[in-house]
Amino acid sequence: KLATISVENCSAARAADREEILSNIREIWGVAEFDAKLQATIFGPRGLLAKDLVGFDVIFSAARAALRIEKAADVTGSGS
């Protein structure tokens, strides 16, 4: 589930808090870029799980991170 985690699936004690958090993320980074940064924080070379994944888990996680980065680039207009 970590490979497909998205901030849009977050929860908070109050619905208003959740909406405020998501609104700030959308305004500052956008959901796709935030999700890409989150993936990098978890799976990147210096990420939380950098040494715990082997075999196809590494490939799957790298592919998911690449897709998220590509989406973030498309959304922000910084893609090729």
All heavy atoms as a GROMACS GRO file, in nm:
protein
  595
    1LYS      N    1   0.081  -0.120   0.000
    1LYS     CA    2   0.000   0.000   0.000
    1LYS      C    3   0.086   0.126   0.000
    1LYS      O    4   0.041   0.229  -0.046
    1LYS     CB    5  -0.093   0.000   0.120
    1LYS     CG    6  -0.197  -0.108   0.114
    1LYS     CD    7  -0.330  -0.050   0.140
    1LYS     CE    8  -0.433  -0.158   0.122
    1LYS     NZ    9  -0.564  -0.107   0.118
    2LEU      N   10   0.206   0.122   0.054
    2LEU     CA   11   0.289   0.240   0.054
    2LEU      C   12   0.324   0.288  -0.087
    2LEU      O   13   0.337   0.407  -0.112
    2LEU     CB   14   0.420   0.216   0.132
    2LEU     CG   15   0.408   0.213   0.283
    2LEU    CD1   16   0.543   0.182   0.346
    2LEU    CD2   17   0.354   0.343   0.337
    3ALA      N   18   0.337   0.195  -0.179
    3ALA     CA   19   0.373   0.232  -0.317
    3ALA      C   20   0.261   0.308  -0.387
    3ALA      O   21   0.286   0.375  -0.487
    3ALA     CB   22   0.411   0.108  -0.396
    4THR      N   23   0.141   0.300  -0.336
    4THR     CA   24   0.028   0.369  -0.399
    4THR      C   25  -0.033   0.475  -0.308
    4THR      O   26  -0.141   0.526  -0.336
    4THR     CB   27  -0.081   0.268  -0.440
    4THR    OG1   28  -0.125   0.197  -0.324
    4THR    CG2   29  -0.028   0.169  -0.543
    5ILE      N   30   0.035   0.511  -0.202
    5ILE     CA   31  -0.018   0.607  -0.106
    5ILE      C   32  -0.035   0.745  -0.172
    5ILE      O   33   0.044   0.785  -0.255
    5ILE     CB   34   0.075   0.617   0.018
    5ILE    CG1   35   0.004   0.688   0.132
    5ILE    CG2   36   0.206   0.683  -0.015
    5ILE    CD1   37   0.077   0.678   0.264
    6SER      N   38  -0.143   0.811  -0.136
    6SER     CA   39  -0.169   0.946  -0.187
    6SER      C   40  -0.226   1.031  -0.074
    6SER      O   41  -0.305   0.982   0.007
    6SER     CB   42  -0.269   0.943  -0.302
    6SER     OG   43  -0.301   1.075  -0.341
    7VAL      N   44  -0.186   1.155  -0.072
    7VAL     CA   45  -0.235   1.246   0.031
    7VAL      C   46  -0.387   1.263   0.021
    7VAL      O   47  -0.452   1.292   0.121
    7VAL     CB   48  -0.161   1.382   0.024
    7VAL    CG1   49  -0.202   1.459  -0.100
    7VAL    CG2   50  -0.186   1.464   0.148
    8GLU      N   51  -0.443   1.242  -0.096
    8GLU     CA   52  -0.588   1.257  -0.111
    8GLU      C   53  -0.666   1.153  -0.031
    8GLU      O   54  -0.785   1.170  -0.008
    8GLU     CB   55  -0.628   1.254  -0.257
    8GLU     CG   56  -0.586   1.380  -0.330
    8GLU     CD   57  -0.650   1.395  -0.465
    8GLU    OE1   58  -0.656   1.296  -0.538
    8GLU    OE2   59  -0.694   1.507  -0.495
    9ASN      N   60  -0.599   1.047   0.011
    9ASN     CA   61  -0.665   0.943   0.091
    9ASN      C   62  -0.640   0.962   0.240
    9ASN      O   63  -0.668   0.872   0.319
    9ASN     CB   64  -0.616   0.805   0.048
    9ASN     CG   65  -0.651   0.776  -0.096
    9ASN    OD1   66  -0.755   0.818  -0.144
    9ASN    ND2   67  -0.564   0.707  -0.166
   10CYS      N   68  -0.592   1.080   0.279
   10CYS     CA   69  -0.562   1.104   0.420
   10CYS      C   70  -0.691   1.120   0.500
   10CYS      O   71  -0.799   1.137   0.446
   10CYS     CB   72  -0.476   1.229   0.435
   10CYS     SG   73  -0.564   1.384   0.407
   11SER      N   74  -0.676   1.112   0.631
   11SER     CA   75  -0.790   1.136   0.719
   11SER      C   76  -0.745   1.227   0.832
   11SER      O   77  -0.627   1.242   0.859
   11SER     CB   78  -0.843   1.004   0.775
   11SER     OG   79  -0.745   0.939   0.851
   12ALA      N   80  -0.841   1.289   0.895
   12ALA     CA   81  -0.817   1.378   1.009
   12ALA      C   82  -0.934   1.365   1.104
   12ALA      O   83  -1.042   1.318   1.065
   12ALA     CB   84  -0.801   1.522   0.962
   13ALA      N   85  -0.914   1.406   1.226
   13ALA     CA   86  -1.020   1.397   1.326
   13ALA      C   87  -1.141   1.480   1.284
   13ALA      O   88  -1.255   1.440   1.306
   13ALA     CB   89  -0.969   1.442   1.462
   14ARG      N   90  -1.115   1.593   1.221
   14ARG     CA   91  -1.224   1.680   1.175
   14ARG      C   92  -1.216   1.694   1.024
   14ARG      O   93  -1.109   1.715   0.968
   14ARG     CB   94  -1.216   1.818   1.240
   14ARG     CG   95  -1.235   1.817   1.389
   14ARG     CD   96  -1.226   1.955   1.455
   14ARG     NE   97  -1.142   2.049   1.385
   14ARG     CZ   98  -1.177   2.175   1.357
   14ARG    NH1   99  -1.294   2.221   1.392
   14ARG    NH2  100  -1.095   2.256   1.294
   15ALA      N  101  -1.328   1.687   0.959
   15ALA     CA  102  -1.333   1.702   0.813
   15ALA      C  103  -1.277   1.837   0.770
   15ALA      O  104  -1.208   1.847   0.668
   15ALA     CB  105  -1.476   1.686   0.763
   16ALA      N  106  -1.302   1.940   0.850
   16ALA     CA  107  -1.251   2.074   0.816
   16ALA      C  108  -1.098   2.076   0.817
   16ALA      O  109  -1.036   2.144   0.734
   16ALA     CB  110  -1.305   2.177   0.914
   17ASP      N  111  -1.036   2.003   0.910
   17ASP     CA  112  -0.890   1.995   0.915
   17ASP      C  113  -0.836   1.928   0.790
   17ASP      O  114  -0.738   1.974   0.730
   17ASP     CB  115  -0.843   1.918   1.039
   17ASP     CG  116  -0.869   1.993   1.168
   17ASP    OD1  117  -0.890   2.116   1.164
   17ASP    OD2  118  -0.868   1.927   1.273
   18ARG      N  119  -0.899   1.820   0.751
   18ARG     CA  120  -0.856   1.747   0.631
   18ARG      C  121  -0.863   1.838   0.509
   18ARG      O  122  -0.770   1.845   0.430
   18ARG     CB  123  -0.944   1.624   0.608
   18ARG     CG  124  -0.907   1.544   0.484
   18ARG     CD  125  -1.004   1.427   0.463
   18ARG     NE  126  -0.964   1.347   0.349
   18ARG     CZ  127  -0.993   1.376   0.222
   18ARG    NH1  128  -1.063   1.484   0.194
   18ARG    NH2  129  -0.952   1.298   0.125
   19GLU      N  130  -0.973   1.909   0.494
   19GLU     CA  131  -0.988   1.997   0.379
   19GLU      C  132  -0.887   2.111   0.381
   19GLU      O  133  -0.834   2.150   0.277
   19GLU     CB  134  -1.131   2.050   0.371
   19GLU     CG  135  -1.231   1.945   0.331
   19GLU     CD  136  -1.191   1.868   0.206
   19GLU    OE1  137  -1.151   1.932   0.106
   19GLU    OE2  138  -1.198   1.745   0.208
   20GLU      N  139  -0.858   2.164   0.499
   20GLU     CA  140  -0.758   2.272   0.509
   20GLU      C  141  -0.620   2.221   0.471
   20GLU      O  142  -0.547   2.287   0.396
   20GLU     CB  143  -0.756   2.330   0.650
   20GLU     CG  144  -0.657   2.444   0.663
   20GLU     CD  145  -0.656   2.506   0.801
   20GLU    OE1  146  -0.739   2.470   0.886
   20GLU    OE2  147  -0.570   2.592   0.824
   21ILE      N  148  -0.584   2.103   0.519
   21ILE     CA  149  -0.454   2.044   0.486
   21ILE      C  150  -0.444   2.020   0.336
   21ILE      O  151  -0.346   2.058   0.271
   21ILE     CB  152  -0.434   1.913   0.564
   21ILE    CG1  153  -0.416   1.944   0.713
   21ILE    CG2  154  -0.314   1.834   0.510
   21ILE    CD1  155  -0.428   1.823   0.803
   22LEU      N  156  -0.546   1.957   0.277
   22LEU     CA  157  -0.545   1.931   0.133
   22LEU      C  158  -0.543   2.061   0.052
   22LEU      O  159  -0.475   2.070  -0.050
   22LEU     CB  160  -0.664   1.844   0.093
   22LEU     CG  161  -0.656   1.699   0.138
   22LEU    CD1  162  -0.786   1.626   0.105
   22LEU    CD2  163  -0.538   1.628   0.076
   23SER      N  164  -0.614   2.160   0.097
   23SER     CA  165  -0.616   2.289   0.028
   23SER      C  166  -0.477   2.350   0.027
   23SER      O  167  -0.431   2.402  -0.076
   23SER     CB  168  -0.715   2.383   0.097
   23SER     OG  169  -0.709   2.511   0.039
   24ASN      N  170  -0.408   2.345   0.140
   24ASN     CA  171  -0.271   2.399   0.148
   24ASN      C  172  -0.177   2.322   0.056
   24ASN      O  173  -0.093   2.381  -0.011
   24ASN     CB  174  -0.220   2.397   0.292
   24ASN     CG  175  -0.287   2.500   0.378
   24ASN    OD1  176  -0.333   2.603   0.330
   24ASN    ND2  177  -0.292   2.475   0.508
   25ILE      N  178  -0.188   2.191   0.056
   25ILE     CA  179  -0.103   2.109  -0.031
   25ILE      C  180  -0.130   2.142  -0.177
   25ILE      O  181  -0.036   2.159  -0.256
   25ILE     CB  182  -0.123   1.959  -0.001
   25ILE    CG1  183  -0.061   1.925   0.134
   25ILE    CG2  184  -0.064   1.872  -0.113
   25ILE    CD1  185  -0.094   1.787   0.185
   26ARG      N  186  -0.255   2.153  -0.214
   26ARG     CA  187  -0.290   2.185  -0.354
   26ARG      C  188  -0.234   2.322  -0.394
   26ARG      O  189  -0.186   2.340  -0.505
   26ARG     CB  190  -0.441   2.182  -0.372
   26ARG     CG  191  -0.500   2.043  -0.371
   26ARG     CD  192  -0.650   2.045  -0.396
   26ARG     NE  193  -0.705   1.913  -0.376
   26ARG     CZ  194  -0.791   1.881  -0.279
   26ARG    NH1  195  -0.834   1.972  -0.194
   26ARG    NH2  196  -0.834   1.757  -0.267
   27GLU      N  197  -0.243   2.417  -0.303
   27GLU     CA  198  -0.198   2.553  -0.332
   27GLU      C  199  -0.045   2.561  -0.342
   27GLU      O  200   0.008   2.630  -0.430
   27GLU     CB  201  -0.246   2.647  -0.221
   27GLU     CG  202  -0.208   2.792  -0.242
   27GLU     CD  203  -0.262   2.880  -0.130
   27GLU    OE1  204  -0.375   2.859  -0.085
   27GLU    OE2  205  -0.188   2.970  -0.089
   28ILE      N  206   0.025   2.492  -0.255
   28ILE     CA  207   0.172   2.504  -0.250
   28ILE      C  208   0.240   2.414  -0.352
   28ILE      O  209   0.328   2.459  -0.425
   28ILE     CB  210   0.222   2.473  -0.107
   28ILE    CG1  211   0.168   2.579  -0.010
   28ILE    CG2  212   0.374   2.469  -0.104
   28ILE    CD1  213   0.187   2.546   0.136
   29TRP      N  214   0.205   2.286  -0.354
   29TRP     CA  215   0.275   2.190  -0.441
   29TRP      C  216   0.185   2.130  -0.548
   29TRP      O  217   0.234   2.092  -0.653
   29TRP     CB  218   0.330   2.073  -0.360
   29TRP     CG  219   0.430   2.110  -0.257
   29TRP    CD1  220   0.560   2.146  -0.279
   29TRP    CD2  221   0.411   2.115  -0.117
   29TRP    NE1  222   0.620   2.173  -0.161
   29TRP    CE2  223   0.532   2.154  -0.058
   29TRP    CE3  224   0.302   2.090  -0.035
   29TRP    CZ2  225   0.547   2.168   0.078
   29TRP    CZ3  226   0.317   2.104   0.100
   29TRP    CH2  227   0.440   2.143   0.155
   30GLY      N  228   0.062   2.108  -0.516
   30GLY     CA  229  -0.024   2.025  -0.599
   30GLY      C  230  -0.014   1.882  -0.547
   30GLY      O  231   0.089   1.842  -0.493
   31VAL      N  232  -0.122   1.807  -0.563
   31VAL     CA  233  -0.128   1.672  -0.508
   31VAL      C  234  -0.024   1.580  -0.573
   31VAL      O  235   0.046   1.506  -0.503
   31VAL     CB  236  -0.270   1.612  -0.523
   31VAL    CG1  237  -0.272   1.465  -0.487
   31VAL    CG2  238  -0.368   1.689  -0.436
   32ALA      N  239  -0.010   1.585  -0.705
   32ALA     CA  240   0.084   1.496  -0.774
   32ALA      C  241   0.227   1.519  -0.728
   32ALA      O  242   0.302   1.424  -0.701
   32ALA     CB  243   0.073   1.513  -0.925
   33GLU      N  244   0.267   1.645  -0.716
   33GLU     CA  245   0.405   1.675  -0.673
   33GLU      C  246   0.424   1.634  -0.527
   33GLU      O  247   0.528   1.578  -0.491
   33GLU     CB  248   0.437   1.823  -0.690
   33GLU     CG  249   0.581   1.854  -0.654
   33GLU     CD  250   0.618   2.000  -0.678
   33GLU    OE1  251   0.542   2.072  -0.743
   33GLU    OE2  252   0.725   2.039  -0.629
   34PHE      N  253   0.325   1.661  -0.442
   34PHE     CA  254   0.336   1.621  -0.302
   34PHE      C  255   0.349   1.469  -0.290
   34PHE      O  256   0.434   1.419  -0.216
   34PHE     CB  257   0.215   1.669  -0.222
   34PHE     CG  258   0.225   1.639  -0.075
   34PHE    CD1  259   0.286   1.728   0.010
   34PHE    CD2  260   0.175   1.520  -0.024
   34PHE    CE1  261   0.297   1.700   0.146
   34PHE    CE2  262   0.186   1.491   0.111
   34PHE     CZ  263   0.247   1.581   0.197
   35ASP      N  264   0.266   1.397  -0.366
   35ASP     CA  265   0.272   1.251  -0.363
   35ASP      C  266   0.409   1.201  -0.410
   35ASP      O  267   0.464   1.106  -0.355
   35ASP     CB  268   0.161   1.190  -0.448
   35ASP     CG  269   0.024   1.198  -0.382
   35ASP    OD1  270   0.016   1.231  -0.261
   35ASP    OD2  271  -0.075   1.172  -0.452
   36ALA      N  272   0.465   1.266  -0.513
   36ALA     CA  273   0.597   1.228  -0.563
   36ALA      C  274   0.703   1.250  -0.456
   36ALA      O  275   0.792   1.166  -0.436
   36ALA     CB  276   0.631   1.306  -0.689
   37LYS      N  277   0.694   1.362  -0.386
   37LYS     CA  278   0.789   1.390  -0.278
   37LYS      C  279   0.773   1.289  -0.164
   37LYS      O  280   0.871   1.245  -0.105
   37LYS     CB  281   0.770   1.533  -0.226
   37LYS     CG  282   0.816   1.640  -0.323
   37LYS     CD  283   0.786   1.777  -0.267
   37LYS     CE  284   0.820   1.886  -0.365
   37LYS     NZ  285   0.962   1.907  -0.382
   38LEU      N  286   0.651   1.253  -0.136
   38LEU     CA  287   0.625   1.153  -0.033
   38LEU      C  288   0.685   1.019  -0.072
   38LEU      O  289   0.749   0.952   0.010
   38LEU     CB  290   0.474   1.140  -0.009
   38LEU     CG  291   0.428   1.041   0.096
   38LEU    CD1  292   0.488   1.075   0.233
   38LEU    CD2  293   0.276   1.039   0.104
   39GLN      N  294   0.668   0.979  -0.199
   39GLN     CA  295   0.726   0.854  -0.248
   39GLN      C  296   0.878   0.858  -0.235
   39GLN      O  297   0.940   0.760  -0.194
   39GLN     CB  298   0.687   0.830  -0.394
   39GLN     CG  299   0.543   0.794  -0.414
   39GLN     CD  300   0.509   0.658  -0.358
   39GLN    OE1  301   0.584   0.563  -0.377
   39GLN    NE2  302   0.399   0.648  -0.288
   40ALA      N  303   0.939   0.971  -0.270
   40ALA     CA  304   1.084   0.984  -0.260
   40ALA      C  305   1.129   0.975  -0.114
   40ALA      O  306   1.232   0.914  -0.085
   40ALA     CB  307   1.130   1.116  -0.322
   41THR      N  308   1.051   1.032  -0.025
   41THR     CA  309   1.084   1.026   0.118
   41THR      C  310   1.078   0.883   0.170
   41THR      O  311   1.157   0.843   0.255
   41THR     CB  312   0.988   1.115   0.198
   41THR    OG1  313   1.001   1.249   0.152
   41THR    CG2  314   1.017   1.109   0.346
   42ILE      N  315   0.987   0.806   0.117
   42ILE     CA  316   0.972   0.667   0.161
   42ILE      C  317   1.069   0.574   0.091
   42ILE      O  318   1.141   0.497   0.154
   42ILE     CB  319   0.827   0.618   0.139
   42ILE    CG1  320   0.730   0.698   0.226
   42ILE    CG2  321   0.816   0.469   0.172
   42ILE    CD1  322   0.584   0.676   0.194
   43PHE      N  323   1.075   0.583  -0.044
   43PHE     CA  324   1.148   0.484  -0.123
   43PHE      C  325   1.276   0.534  -0.188
   43PHE      O  326   1.349   0.455  -0.247
   43PHE     CB  327   1.058   0.429  -0.236
   43PHE     CG  328   0.936   0.359  -0.185
   43PHE    CD1  329   0.811   0.414  -0.201
   43PHE    CD2  330   0.947   0.237  -0.119
   43PHE    CE1  331   0.698   0.349  -0.155
   43PHE    CE2  332   0.835   0.172  -0.073
   43PHE     CZ  333   0.710   0.227  -0.090
   44GLY      N  334   1.302   0.662  -0.183
   44GLY     CA  335   1.421   0.718  -0.249
   44GLY      C  336   1.551   0.661  -0.194
   44GLY      O  337   1.552   0.589  -0.094
   45PRO      N  338   1.662   0.694  -0.259
   45PRO     CA  339   1.792   0.640  -0.218
   45PRO      C  340   1.825   0.669  -0.071
   45PRO      O  341   1.896   0.593  -0.007
   45PRO     CB  342   1.892   0.711  -0.309
   45PRO     CG  343   1.814   0.774  -0.417
   45PRO     CD  344   1.672   0.783  -0.373
   46ARG      N  345   1.772   0.778  -0.020
   46ARG     CA  346   1.794   0.812   0.121
   46ARG      C  347   1.663   0.804   0.198
   46ARG      O  348   1.650   0.860   0.306
   46ARG     CB  349   1.855   0.950   0.130
   46ARG     CG  350   1.989   0.957   0.058
   46ARG     CD  351   2.045   1.093   0.057
   46ARG     NE  352   2.099   1.122   0.189
   46ARG     CZ  353   2.172   1.226   0.217
   46ARG    NH1  354   2.199   1.312   0.123
   46ARG    NH2  355   2.217   1.245   0.339
   47GLY      N  356   1.565   0.735   0.141
   47GLY     CA  357   1.431   0.726   0.199
   47GLY      C  358   1.424   0.633   0.318
   47GLY      O  359   1.519   0.562   0.352
   48LEU      N  360   1.308   0.631   0.378
   48LEU     CA  361   1.285   0.552   0.499
   48LEU      C  362   1.304   0.402   0.477
   48LEU      O  363   1.347   0.331   0.566
   48LEU     CB  364   1.144   0.578   0.552
   48LEU     CG  365   1.114   0.722   0.591
   48LEU    CD1  366   0.966   0.739   0.621
   48LEU    CD2  367   1.199   0.762   0.710
   49LEU      N  368   1.269   0.354   0.358
   49LEU     CA  369   1.278   0.210   0.330
   49LEU      C  370   1.384   0.177   0.225
   49LEU      O  371   1.376   0.075   0.158
   49LEU     CB  372   1.142   0.158   0.282
   49LEU     CG  373   1.026   0.174   0.378
   49LEU    CD1  374   0.898   0.122   0.316
   49LEU    CD2  375   1.054   0.102   0.509
   50ALA      N  376   1.483   0.262   0.211
   50ALA     CA  377   1.581   0.248   0.103
   50ALA      C  378   1.646   0.110   0.099
   50ALA      O  379   1.672   0.056  -0.008
   50ALA     CB  380   1.687   0.356   0.114
   51LYS      N  381   1.670   0.048   0.211
   51LYS     CA  382   1.743  -0.078   0.213
   51LYS      C  383   1.655  -0.198   0.241
   51LYS      O  384   1.702  -0.309   0.248
   51LYS     CB  385   1.854  -0.070   0.316
   51LYS     CG  386   1.954   0.037   0.280
   51LYS     CD  387   2.072   0.037   0.369
   51LYS     CE  388   2.152   0.155   0.328
   51LYS     NZ  389   2.278   0.168   0.343
   52ASP      N  390   1.526  -0.176   0.258
   52ASP     CA  391   1.438  -0.286   0.296
   52ASP      C  392   1.371  -0.355   0.178
   52ASP      O  393   1.309  -0.458   0.194
   52ASP     CB  394   1.330  -0.237   0.392
   52ASP     CG  395   1.388  -0.198   0.527
   52ASP    OD1  396   1.499  -0.240   0.559
   52ASP    OD2  397   1.320  -0.125   0.599
   53LEU      N  398   1.380  -0.299   0.058
   53LEU     CA  399   1.312  -0.356  -0.057
   53LEU      C  400   1.411  -0.434  -0.143
   53LEU      O  401   1.523  -0.393  -0.162
   53LEU     CB  402   1.249  -0.246  -0.141
   53LEU     CG  403   1.142  -0.163  -0.072
   53LEU    CD1  404   1.096  -0.052  -0.163
   53LEU    CD2  405   1.026  -0.248  -0.027
   54VAL      N  406   1.366  -0.548  -0.193
   54VAL     CA  407   1.449  -0.629  -0.282
   54VAL      C  408   1.364  -0.680  -0.397
   54VAL      O  409   1.243  -0.687  -0.389
   54VAL     CB  410   1.513  -0.749  -0.206
   54VAL    CG1  411   1.610  -0.702  -0.103
   54VAL    CG2  412   1.408  -0.837  -0.145
   55GLY      N  413   1.430  -0.719  -0.504
   55GLY     CA  414   1.362  -0.781  -0.617
   55GLY      C  415   1.255  -0.695  -0.679
   55GLY      O  416   1.275  -0.577  -0.704
   56PHE      N  417   1.140  -0.755  -0.706
   56PHE     CA  418   1.032  -0.685  -0.774
   56PHE      C  419   0.975  -0.571  -0.692
   56PHE      O  420   0.918  -0.477  -0.747
   56PHE     CB  421   0.922  -0.783  -0.814
   56PHE     CG  422   0.959  -0.869  -0.930
   56PHE    CD1  423   0.987  -1.003  -0.913
   56PHE    CD2  424   0.970  -0.815  -1.057
   56PHE    CE1  425   1.024  -1.082  -1.021
   56PHE    CE2  426   1.006  -0.893  -1.166
   56PHE     CZ  427   1.033  -1.027  -1.147
   57ASP      N  428   0.988  -0.574  -0.560
   57ASP     CA  429   0.941  -0.463  -0.478
   57ASP      C  430   1.013  -0.335  -0.515
   57ASP      O  431   0.953  -0.228  -0.521
   57ASP     CB  432   0.961  -0.492  -0.329
   57ASP     CG  433   0.866  -0.597  -0.276
   57ASP    OD1  434   0.760  -0.617  -0.340
   57ASP    OD2  435   0.896  -0.657  -0.173
   58VAL      N  436   1.142  -0.344  -0.541
   58VAL     CA  437   1.220  -0.227  -0.581
   58VAL      C  438   1.171  -0.175  -0.716
   58VAL      O  439   1.149  -0.055  -0.734
   58VAL     CB  440   1.370  -0.260  -0.587
   58VAL    CG1  441   1.448  -0.143  -0.645
   58VAL    CG2  442   1.422  -0.296  -0.450
   59ILE      N  443   1.152  -0.265  -0.810
   59ILE     CA  444   1.108  -0.227  -0.944
   59ILE      C  445   0.970  -0.163  -0.938
   59ILE      O  446   0.945  -0.058  -0.998
   59ILE     CB  447   1.108  -0.348  -1.039
   59ILE    CG1  448   1.252  -0.398  -1.058
   59ILE    CG2  449   1.044  -0.314  -1.173
   59ILE    CD1  450   1.262  -0.534  -1.124
   60PHE      N  451   0.879  -0.225  -0.866
   60PHE     CA  452   0.743  -0.172  -0.855
   60PHE      C  453   0.743  -0.034  -0.790
   60PHE      O  454   0.680   0.059  -0.838
   60PHE     CB  455   0.655  -0.268  -0.773
   60PHE     CG  456   0.514  -0.221  -0.756
   60PHE    CD1  457   0.425  -0.221  -0.862
   60PHE    CD2  458   0.471  -0.174  -0.634
   60PHE    CE1  459   0.295  -0.177  -0.847
   60PHE    CE2  460   0.341  -0.129  -0.617
   60PHE     CZ  461   0.253  -0.130  -0.724
   61SER      N  462   0.816  -0.019  -0.682
   61SER     CA  463   0.822   0.109  -0.612
   61SER      C  464   0.886   0.216  -0.699
   61SER      O  465   0.839   0.330  -0.702
   61SER     CB  466   0.901   0.095  -0.482
   61SER     OG  467   0.836   0.003  -0.398
   62ALA      N  468   0.991   0.182  -0.771
   62ALA     CA  469   1.056   0.278  -0.860
   62ALA      C  470   0.961   0.320  -0.972
   62ALA      O  471   0.954   0.438  -1.007
   62ALA     CB  472   1.183   0.217  -0.917
   63ALA      N  473   0.887   0.225  -1.027
   63ALA     CA  474   0.792   0.256  -1.134
   63ALA      C  475   0.682   0.349  -1.083
   63ALA      O  476   0.645   0.446  -1.151
   63ALA     CB  477   0.733   0.128  -1.191
   64ARG      N  478   0.630   0.321  -0.966
   64ARG     CA  479   0.524   0.405  -0.909
   64ARG      C  480   0.578   0.546  -0.884
   64ARG      O  481   0.511   0.645  -0.913
   64ARG     CB  482   0.472   0.347  -0.777
   64ARG     CG  483   0.395   0.218  -0.791
   64ARG     CD  484   0.264   0.234  -0.862
   64ARG     NE  485   0.182   0.334  -0.795
   64ARG     CZ  486   0.080   0.396  -0.852
   64ARG    NH1  487   0.044   0.367  -0.973
   64ARG    NH2  488   0.011   0.485  -0.786
   65ALA      N  489   0.699   0.557  -0.829
   65ALA     CA  490   0.758   0.688  -0.803
   65ALA      C  491   0.778   0.763  -0.934
   65ALA      O  492   0.751   0.883  -0.943
   65ALA     CB  493   0.889   0.673  -0.727
   66ALA      N  494   0.826   0.694  -1.037
   66ALA     CA  495   0.848   0.757  -1.167
   66ALA      C  496   0.717   0.809  -1.226
   66ALA      O  497   0.712   0.920  -1.281
   66ALA     CB  498   0.914   0.658  -1.263
   67LEU      N  499   0.611   0.731  -1.213
   67LEU     CA  500   0.481   0.776  -1.263
   67LEU      C  501   0.432   0.899  -1.190
   67LEU      O  502   0.378   0.992  -1.250
   67LEU     CB  503   0.378   0.663  -1.252
   67LEU     CG  504   0.393   0.548  -1.350
   67LEU    CD1  505   0.298   0.435  -1.315
   67LEU    CD2  506   0.369   0.597  -1.492
   68ARG      N  507   0.451   0.900  -1.059
   68ARG     CA  508   0.408   1.015  -0.981
   68ARG      C  509   0.489   1.140  -1.018
   68ARG      O  510   0.434   1.249  -1.028
   68ARG     CB  511   0.419   0.987  -0.832
   68ARG     CG  512   0.315   0.888  -0.783
   68ARG     CD  513   0.321   0.876  -0.632
   68ARG     NE  514   0.236   0.773  -0.584
   68ARG     CZ  515   0.104   0.786  -0.563
   68ARG    NH1  516   0.046   0.899  -0.588
   68ARG    NH2  517   0.033   0.686  -0.517
   69ILE      N  518   0.619   1.124  -1.038
   69ILE     CA  519   0.703   1.236  -1.077
   69ILE      C  520   0.661   1.287  -1.214
   69ILE      O  521   0.653   1.408  -1.237
   69ILE     CB  522   0.852   1.196  -1.072
   69ILE    CG1  523   0.894   1.174  -0.927
   69ILE    CG2  524   0.940   1.300  -1.141
   69ILE    CD1  525   1.026   1.105  -0.910
   70GLU      N  526   0.633   1.195  -1.305
   70GLU     CA  527   0.588   1.234  -1.438
   70GLU      C  528   0.457   1.312  -1.430
   70GLU      O  529   0.440   1.415  -1.496
   70GLU     CB  530   0.571   1.110  -1.526
   70GLU     CG  531   0.528   1.142  -1.667
   70GLU     CD  532   0.512   1.016  -1.752
   70GLU    OE1  533   0.487   0.908  -1.696
   70GLU    OE2  534   0.524   1.029  -1.874
   71LYS      N  535   0.363   1.265  -1.348
   71LYS     CA  536   0.236   1.335  -1.333
   71LYS      C  537   0.259   1.474  -1.273
   71LYS      O  538   0.196   1.571  -1.315
   71LYS     CB  539   0.142   1.256  -1.245
   71LYS     CG  540   0.082   1.135  -1.313
   71LYS     CD  541  -0.012   1.061  -1.220
   71LYS     CE  542  -0.062   0.934  -1.283
   71LYS     NZ  543  -0.147   0.858  -1.193
   72ALA      N  544   0.348   1.483  -1.174
   72ALA     CA  545   0.377   1.613  -1.112
   72ALA      C  546   0.436   1.708  -1.216
   72ALA      O  547   0.401   1.826  -1.219
   72ALA     CB  548   0.471   1.596  -0.995
   73ALA      N  549   0.525   1.657  -1.300
   73ALA     CA  550   0.586   1.740  -1.404
   73ALA      C  551   0.481   1.787  -1.503
   73ALA      O  552   0.483   1.903  -1.547
   73ALA     CB  553   0.696   1.664  -1.474
   74ASP      N  554   0.387   1.700  -1.539
   74ASP     CA  555   0.281   1.738  -1.632
   74ASP      C  556   0.190   1.846  -1.572
   74ASP      O  557   0.151   1.940  -1.638
   74ASP     CB  558   0.196   1.616  -1.669
   74ASP     CG  559   0.271   1.518  -1.760
   74ASP    OD1  560   0.373   1.558  -1.819
   74ASP    OD2  561   0.224   1.403  -1.770
   75VAL      N  562   0.160   1.830  -1.444
   75VAL     CA  563   0.070   1.924  -1.376
   75VAL      C  564   0.137   2.060  -1.362
   75VAL      O  565   0.074   2.164  -1.381
   75VAL     CB  566   0.028   1.869  -1.237
   75VAL    CG1  567  -0.041   1.975  -1.154
   75VAL    CG2  568  -0.062   1.749  -1.254
   76THR      N  569   0.265   2.062  -1.328
   76THR     CA  570   0.335   2.189  -1.305
   76THR      C  571   0.389   2.249  -1.434
   76THR      O  572   0.438   2.361  -1.434
   76THR     CB  573   0.451   2.171  -1.206
   76THR    OG1  574   0.546   2.080  -1.261
   76THR    CG2  575   0.402   2.121  -1.072
   77GLY      N  576   0.383   2.173  -1.544
   77GLY     CA  577   0.432   2.223  -1.671
   77GLY      C  578   0.582   2.213  -1.686
   77GLY      O  579   0.640   2.269  -1.777
   78SER      N  580   0.649   2.141  -1.596
   78SER     CA  581   0.794   2.129  -1.605
   78SER      C  582   0.837   2.003  -1.676
   78SER      O  583   0.955   1.973  -1.683
   78SER     CB  584   0.856   2.133  -1.464
   78SER     OG  585   0.808   2.026  -1.386
   79GLY      N  586   0.742   1.927  -1.731
   79GLY     CA  587   0.775   1.805  -1.805
   79GLY      C  588   0.825   1.836  -1.943
   79GLY      O  589   0.817   1.947  -1.992
   80SER      N  590   0.877   1.732  -2.010
   80SER     CA  591   0.931   1.756  -2.145
   80SER      C  592   0.824   1.751  -2.251
   80SER      O  593   0.716   1.711  -2.237
   80SER     CB  594   1.038   1.653  -2.176
   80SER     OG  595   0.994   1.522  -2.147
   0.00000   0.00000   0.00000
